[in-house]
């Protein structure tokens, strides 16, 4: 039996080292456990006997991907890896208005005068604009170059907090799982939780992305 990842936080900081949980896993590759106010997710590479005891360990955040962008392949994505990149993105009031005027023409995004007295007490970026800023960082720092084969979709997209002009945002990603494709052996499917954090470390946006990534080598 091979342990792929001991534990990954779900919406919270990494679980404290040494936390132990007895899990009754079903036939899928993951299980959830709650201890007090802490929710953790455990991922197993192979099917395990029900009731297996695992030790949850703290996850260390990396600031750079260990493999260069151009040489990155499916094998380089390890379940449980957590990255928080140094580069930040922001948007101006003019850019918020320009984007929203074209793609999301709601007054909370396009009219500063209305927005000042509106539900958010100021102009805020369209959620799709925020998603685009996240995608810029994801492509620059996490996804591979030529080995990227697109995505079948995303899960669990949430706009948690409004994004305002000139707010500095950074990306934190957690590789949730990585499994070879059964139907197309030249690639694998990587599931990633991507979060945008503001200057106070608060999550403003998150989603779970699915990406097809070419394998460096295929076993015979």
N, C-alpha and C positions, 0 to 999 in steps of 0.2 A: 504494500500500500504506500502510495506516495502522497505526501502532504503538499498541496500546491500553495496554500496560504493559510496562516494560522488565524488571522482575523483582520477585518477591515472595518473602520468606523462607518456608520451610515448617518450622515448629517451631523456628526459630533466629532470632537477631537479624538485622536487615537486612543484606543482602550489602554488602560494602565497595564503595565507589564505584570505578568503572573496571574492575571484573571483566568479562572478555570471554569469551564462549562461542560456539562454532560448533555450532549445533543442527540436527539432521535431523528436522524436524517432520513428523508424519504428517498425515492429513486432518482431525484435530481441531484445536481452537483452543488447544492448550497443549502444552508439552513440558517435560521435566525434564532437568536437568544436574547432575552431581556433580563438584566440584573439591576433592579432598582430603576434608576432613570437612564441607564446605559443600554443602548441597542447596538448589537454587533452582528456582523454577517460573517459566516464561516464558509469558505469555499474549498472543496476537495477535488483534486484532479481525477481520482478514480473513485468508483463507488465503494463506500465503506460500510461495515456492519452497523446496524442501527445501535444507538446508544454508545457509540465510541466516545471516549473522553479525550478532549483536545485542550491544550493550553493556549490561551489567547495572548499574543505578545504585541508590544507597542510597535507601530510602524514608523520608520524614519523617513522624513520628507527629503527628497533630493532636489537640488536646484537646477540640475542639468541632466538630460538623457545621456546614459553612458555610451551610446553608440552614435557616431556622426550621422547627420540627417541623410546624407546620400547613400549610406551603407546600411540603413535601418531596414530590418525585415521582421517577419512575424516572430521568429525565434527570440528576438530581443525584447519582446513584451512579456514581462513576468507578472503573473497575477499577484496582487498585493503591493506592488510598487506604487509609491506616492511621490508626486513631483509638485513643487511650487516654484514656478519660474520667476526670475527677477524682473523681466520686462513688464511694463504696465501699458495700458491703453486708456485713452480718455476721448471725450467728444466735446465739441463746443456747442454753444446755443445755436449758432448758425447751422452747424452740421445736423443737429437734432431736427431743426425745422425743415431743412432741405430734404433729409431722408423721409421724414413723416409726410411732407407735402406730396412726395412721389408715391409712397408705398403704404402709409398708415395715417391718413388724413383725419386724425382726431384732434380736437382743440387742445387737449392736454399736452399734445406734442407739437402743435403748430402755432399756437397763439400765446405768447408770454403774458399778455395782459389778462386774458381769461385764466390762464394757468395760475397766476399769482393768487387769485381768489378761489381757485378750484380745489378739488379734493386732495391734491398733493402739495398745495401751497407753493407752487412753482413749476416751471417747465420740466418735464421728464422725457427721457428718451423712449422711443417705441421699443417694445420688447424684442421685436425682430432686429432692430438696430443693435441692441445689446447682444443678441445672439450672433450677429455678424462680427462684433468686436471679439467675442469669445472665440469664434472660428479663426480669426486672424492669428491669435496666440496659439491655438491648438495646431494649426497648420505649420506655424513657424518653429514650434518647439517640441511637439509630441508626435505628430504623424510623420511617416516616412516620405521620401521624395518619390522616386519612380516605383517603389513597391506598394504604394497606396492604390487600391483597386476599387475605391468608392465605398458607399454605405447603403445598406438596405433600409436604414431608418434610425430613428431615435426613440427613446422611451423617457417617461417621467420628466418632461420639460416643465420647469417651474420658474416664474418670475417672483422672487421672494421680496425684494425691496426695489423701490424706484431708483433709476440711475439719472443723476443730474449733470448739468454742464460742468466740465473740467474735473469731474470725479475720477481719481486714479484707480484703475481696476487691474488686478493680476489674476493669473490662472493657477488653479490647483487641480490636478488630475489624479485619479486613482485607477489603476488597471484592475478591473474587477475580475475578468476572466479572459483566457486566451485558449482557444481550442482549434485544432486543425479541422478543415472542412472534410466531411465524409464523401461528398459528391464531387469536389474539385480539389484534388490533392496538392495542387500548386499553391494553395492559399490557406489562410486561417481566418477565424473570426475573433476580433478583439472587442470586448465590451469595456467601456470606459466611463467612469463618472467624472464629469467636468464641472467645475465650480468657478464662478467669478467672485472675487472677494474685493470689498472696498478698502479704503485706507484704514478703517477700524478693524479689519479682519472679519467683517460680517459678510455672509454669503448673500449676494444680490440676485444670482441667477444660477441654476444648475440643470443639467440634463444627463441622461445616460445615452452614450453614443455607441453604435455598432459600426465596425469598420472591417472590411475585407483587406487583408494585407498579404502580399506575396511571400511565400516561404523562401528562405535562402537555399534550402536543399529539401528534397523529397525522398523519404525512405523507400527503398525498393520493396 
